[in-house]
């Protein structure tokens, strides 16, 4: 589009006509024409260094992503002998944004939950909250729900 601006200018069109042709503002046209006149073809390139600089490196970002792919330190596992154990009993059993941010800080990467969330979203990781209920194949398992608790009194059904 920038080269087209220069081409239309060289063909004799004025700035308002170029703006109408390319459907952009006259100020934009003037800016690019001035940059082209000052710097030639290099003037039409994007300037580097725009925007806020990253606070963490790519290596640190990769470490966060590898944390998510790993098993949380507090998750229980079966030993070959048949007993349950965890690497760190006091550690999280599920990864949450808070626990990932804490693990990153423990690894020397200063970041908060919101930054962890942005990294995961950028990687296409769908984040869901841990649910406090479960399903079971056990026929004796009674799920929580409306009126399923033994402590919930039931109303007697009497007809009058």
URKAJO-V565458 format. One record per residue. RES is the residue in three letters. SS is DSSP state (h for helix, s for strand, l for the rest). PHI is phi in whole degrees, 0 to 359 (* if undefined). OMEGA is omega in whole degrees, 0 to 359 (* if undefined). Layout:
res:RES ss:SS phi:PHI omega:OMEGA
res:RES ss:SS phi:PHI omega:OMEGA
This chain:
res:UNK ss:l phi:* omega:180
res:UNK ss:h phi:295 omega:178
res:UNK ss:h phi:295 omega:178
res:UNK ss:h phi:296 omega:176
res:UNK ss:h phi:301 omega:181
res:UNK ss:h phi:295 omega:181
res:UNK ss:h phi:299 omega:180
res:UNK ss:h phi:293 omega:178
res:UNK ss:h phi:294 omega:179
res:UNK ss:h phi:293 omega:179
res:UNK ss:l phi:280 omega:173
res:UNK ss:l phi:104 omega:179
res:UNK ss:l phi:286 omega:177
res:UNK ss:l phi:275 omega:184
res:UNK ss:h phi:305 omega:180
res:UNK ss:h phi:299 omega:179
res:UNK ss:h phi:290 omega:178
res:UNK ss:h phi:296 omega:180
res:UNK ss:h phi:298 omega:179
res:UNK ss:h phi:293 omega:180
res:UNK ss:h phi:296 omega:185
res:UNK ss:h phi:263 omega:179
res:UNK ss:l phi:56 omega:175
res:UNK ss:l phi:217 omega:186
res:UNK ss:l phi:280 omega:178
res:UNK ss:h phi:293 omega:179
res:UNK ss:h phi:298 omega:178
res:UNK ss:h phi:297 omega:180
res:UNK ss:h phi:300 omega:181
res:UNK ss:h phi:298 omega:180
res:UNK ss:h phi:302 omega:183
res:UNK ss:h phi:288 omega:177
res:UNK ss:h phi:294 omega:178
res:UNK ss:h phi:295 omega:179
res:UNK ss:h phi:295 omega:178
res:UNK ss:h phi:294 omega:180
res:UNK ss:h phi:295 omega:180
res:UNK ss:h phi:283 omega:192
res:UNK ss:h phi:239 omega:181
res:UNK ss:h phi:73 omega:182
res:UNK ss:h phi:297 omega:178
res:UNK ss:h phi:297 omega:178
res:UNK ss:h phi:292 omega:180
res:UNK ss:h phi:273 omega:178
res:UNK ss:l phi:285 omega:174
res:UNK ss:l phi:289 omega:175
res:UNK ss:l phi:280 omega:178
res:UNK ss:l phi:282 omega:174
res:UNK ss:l phi:81 omega:179
res:UNK ss:l phi:279 omega:175
res:UNK ss:l phi:88 omega:183
res:UNK ss:l phi:285 omega:179
res:UNK ss:l phi:283 omega:178
res:UNK ss:l phi:293 omega:179
res:UNK ss:l phi:270 omega:178
res:UNK ss:l phi:238 omega:181
res:UNK ss:l phi:277 omega:177
res:UNK ss:h phi:297 omega:179
res:UNK ss:h phi:295 omega:178
res:UNK ss:h phi:293 omega:177
res:UNK ss:h phi:297 omega:178
res:UNK ss:h phi:296 omega:178
res:UNK ss:h phi:295 omega:177
res:UNK ss:h phi:295 omega:181
res:UNK ss:h phi:295 omega:179
res:UNK ss:h phi:291 omega:175
res:UNK ss:h phi:300 omega:182
res:UNK ss:h phi:297 omega:181
res:UNK ss:h phi:287 omega:181
res:UNK ss:l phi:276 omega:179
res:UNK ss:l phi:274 omega:178
res:UNK ss:l phi:299 omega:185
res:UNK ss:l phi:294 omega:182
res:UNK ss:l phi:264 omega:181
res:UNK ss:l phi:289 omega:180
res:UNK ss:l phi:284 omega:178
res:UNK ss:s phi:226 omega:177
res:UNK ss:s phi:271 omega:172
res:UNK ss:l phi:282 omega:177
res:UNK ss:l phi:302 omega:180
res:UNK ss:l phi:281 omega:179
res:UNK ss:l phi:102 omega:179
res:UNK ss:l phi:255 omega:177
res:UNK ss:s phi:276 omega:178
res:UNK ss:s phi:207 omega:177
res:UNK ss:l phi:221 omega:177
res:UNK ss:l phi:299 omega:182
res:UNK ss:l phi:222 omega:184
res:UNK ss:l phi:298 omega:181
res:UNK ss:l phi:276 omega:181
res:UNK ss:l phi:281 omega:181
res:UNK ss:l phi:289 omega:178
res:UNK ss:l phi:271 omega:176
res:UNK ss:l phi:227 omega:176
res:UNK ss:l phi:282 omega:170
res:UNK ss:l phi:240 omega:178
res:UNK ss:h phi:299 omega:178
res:UNK ss:h phi:296 omega:183
res:UNK ss:h phi:290 omega:176
res:UNK ss:h phi:293 omega:178
res:UNK ss:h phi:296 omega:179
res:UNK ss:h phi:294 omega:178
res:UNK ss:h phi:294 omega:178
res:UNK ss:h phi:295 omega:179
res:UNK ss:h phi:297 omega:177
res:UNK ss:h phi:295 omega:178
res:UNK ss:l phi:273 omega:177
res:UNK ss:l phi:92 omega:179
res:UNK ss:l phi:252 omega:181
res:UNK ss:l phi:278 omega:178
res:UNK ss:l phi:199 omega:179
res:UNK ss:l phi:251 omega:182
res:UNK ss:h phi:298 omega:183
res:UNK ss:h phi:295 omega:179
res:UNK ss:h phi:289 omega:175
res:UNK ss:h phi:300 omega:180
res:UNK ss:h phi:298 omega:179
res:UNK ss:h phi:298 omega:179
res:UNK ss:h phi:297 omega:181
res:UNK ss:h phi:294 omega:178
res:UNK ss:h phi:295 omega:179
res:UNK ss:h phi:295 omega:179
res:UNK ss:l phi:274 omega:179
res:UNK ss:l phi:82 omega:178
res:UNK ss:l phi:279 omega:177
res:UNK ss:l phi:275 omega:184
res:UNK ss:l phi:260 omega:177
res:UNK ss:l phi:231 omega:177
res:UNK ss:l phi:287 omega:176
res:UNK ss:l phi:290 omega:180
res:UNK ss:l phi:267 omega:184
res:UNK ss:l phi:268 omega:179
res:UNK ss:l phi:240 omega:181
res:UNK ss:l phi:214 omega:174
res:UNK ss:l phi:244 omega:182
res:UNK ss:l phi:221 omega:175
res:UNK ss:l phi:273 omega:180
res:UNK ss:l phi:291 omega:182
res:UNK ss:l phi:293 omega:180
res:UNK ss:l phi:273 omega:181
res:UNK ss:l phi:286 omega:178
res:UNK ss:l phi:246 omega:182
res:UNK ss:l phi:289 omega:175
res:UNK ss:l phi:289 omega:179
res:UNK ss:l phi:176 omega:182
res:UNK ss:l phi:293 omega:176
res:UNK ss:l phi:76 omega:183
res:UNK ss:l phi:266 omega:182
res:UNK ss:l phi:283 omega:179
res:UNK ss:l phi:292 omega:182
res:UNK ss:l phi:276 omega:180
res:UNK ss:l phi:280 omega:181
res:UNK ss:l phi:289 omega:177
res:UNK ss:l phi:258 omega:180
res:UNK ss:l phi:277 omega:177
res:UNK ss:l phi:292 omega:180
res:UNK ss:l phi:261 omega:177
res:UNK ss:l phi:240 omega:179
res:UNK ss:l phi:255 omega:177
res:UNK ss:l phi:247 omega:*
